[in-house]
């Protein structure tokens, strides 16, 4: 998913309006700066994250210092971006009154380190900074990174990527327990996108939970296993029609099923009919043509590179809301997931999984 080949595969067309750097140069030379179209605006991650940060800080403040949850992050690669993310996570947790510990380990020692943290009652959440082994196959089948994801205890999987939470997500099972008192955790970046859409009014709270995206059409570019695919399922489970575009295929997700699109359908066709466009191509060379985006749409960029020219988009498409980054919202969701795991499983010594219902209980029937 997400190689540089995505750009030509999607029929890249460069926007005709000047990019931000050109617009700034024009302004410096005395030419008028490019103005936003009526109603078009940039939406920052700070704006979306703010109420969640307040909620997290208030919740944490009610806990005794020794009872506050602890997240352990495992860094087993030399990726500077992963190290930066870990540093950012540590600062955020300190600000919000929670505990974060970064453990740097050799890749071959990571599985044992995960087992030890899983048994440690002082650790309430575990995350891994990927990639560790990349596409290297595992003895157990699939990639070794996939195996590591499934090695994290469901009680401590703050990223919501282990087999149990993948199963609950795709089956649209929203609670861990049969009594529906403990919510499942969801992958942080897809959940951040959902919160962005709720903030911007794409979700209609006049409908019941599970139908609040009914009538909405979404296009997601890049079907990765950690963002694009789970996000498509989450939005489809909330009632949307979701077009999932990847380098070699395009599918439409509807609640509980996936359908191929007609061979004559293009990405441009899908984007033009979409209320929401999510861009996640990890390539500087991929740029979507802003003229494809309909007026009043929401465009969310979750890639490390901007997959669309922001200045051209805001100057040419009235009413568009553009979210260039979701990183701060993602970390807020990471914190919320940790608090949820802490509330769901603190005090559980052993869990029993009912494979028929997909629910779990402790050996005592409930957690302390």
CORCORGI-V497912 format. One record per backbone hydrogen bond with DSSP energy under -1.0 kcal/mol. CO is the residue of the C=O (numbers start at 1). NH is the residue of the N-H. If there is no record, write none. Layout:
<<CO & NH> <CO & NH>>
This chain:
<<3 & 6> <4 & 7> <5 & 9> <6 & 10> <7 & 12> <8 & 11> <19 & 23> <20 & 24> <21 & 25> <22 & 26> <23 & 27> <24 & 28> <25 & 29> <26 & 31> <27 & 30> <37 & 40> <38 & 319> <41 & 322> <44 & 48> <45 & 49> <46 & 50> <49 & 53> <50 & 54> <51 & 55> <52 & 56> <53 & 57> <54 & 58> <55 & 59> <56 & 60> <57 & 61> <60 & 63> <64 & 67> <69 & 99> <70 & 124> <70 & 125> <71 & 101> <72 & 127> <73 & 103> <74 & 129> <75 & 105> <79 & 83> <80 & 84> <81 & 85> <82 & 86> <83 & 87> <84 & 88> <85 & 89> <86 & 90> <87 & 91> <88 & 92> <89 & 93> <90 & 94> <91 & 95> <92 & 96> <93 & 98> <94 & 97> <99 & 71> <101 & 73> <103 & 75> <106 & 109> <107 & 110> <109 & 113> <110 & 114> <111 & 115> <112 & 116> <113 & 117> <114 & 118> <115 & 119> <120 & 123> <125 & 72> <126 & 158> <127 & 74> <133 & 136> <136 & 144> <138 & 141> <142 & 138> <143 & 147> <144 & 148> <145 & 149> <146 & 150> <148 & 151> <153 & 156> <156 & 126> <156 & 158> <157 & 160> <162 & 166> <163 & 167> <164 & 168> <165 & 169> <166 & 170> <167 & 171> <168 & 173> <169 & 172> <174 & 184> <176 & 360> <177 & 180> <182 & 176> <187 & 191> <188 & 192> <189 & 193> <190 & 194> <191 & 195> <192 & 196> <193 & 197> <194 & 198> <195 & 199> <196 & 200> <197 & 202> <198 & 201> <204 & 207> <208 & 211> <211 & 214> <212 & 204> <213 & 216> <216 & 241> <217 & 275> <217 & 276> <218 & 243> <219 & 278> <220 & 245> <221 & 280> <224 & 229> <227 & 231> <228 & 232> <229 & 233> <230 & 234> <231 & 235> <232 & 236> <233 & 237> <235 & 240> <236 & 239> <238 & 213> <241 & 218> <242 & 253> <243 & 220> <244 & 251> <245 & 222> <249 & 246> <250 & 261> <251 & 244> <252 & 259> <253 & 242> <254 & 257> <257 & 254> <259 & 252> <262 & 265> <266 & 270> <267 & 271> <268 & 272> <271 & 274> <275 & 298> <276 & 219> <277 & 300> <278 & 221> <279 & 302> <279 & 303> <281 & 283> <289 & 292> <290 & 293> <294 & 297> <297 & 321> <298 & 277> <299 & 323> <300 & 279> <307 & 288> <309 & 313> <310 & 314> <311 & 315> <312 & 316> <313 & 317> <314 & 37> <317 & 320> <318 & 296> <320 & 41> <321 & 299> <322 & 43> <323 & 301> <326 & 330> <327 & 331> <328 & 332> <329 & 333> <330 & 334> <331 & 335> <332 & 336> <333 & 337> <334 & 338> <335 & 339> <336 & 340> <337 & 341> <338 & 342> <339 & 343> <340 & 344> <341 & 345> <342 & 346> <345 & 348> <350 & 363> <352 & 361> <353 & 355> <354 & 358> <359 & 354> <361 & 352> <362 & 365>>
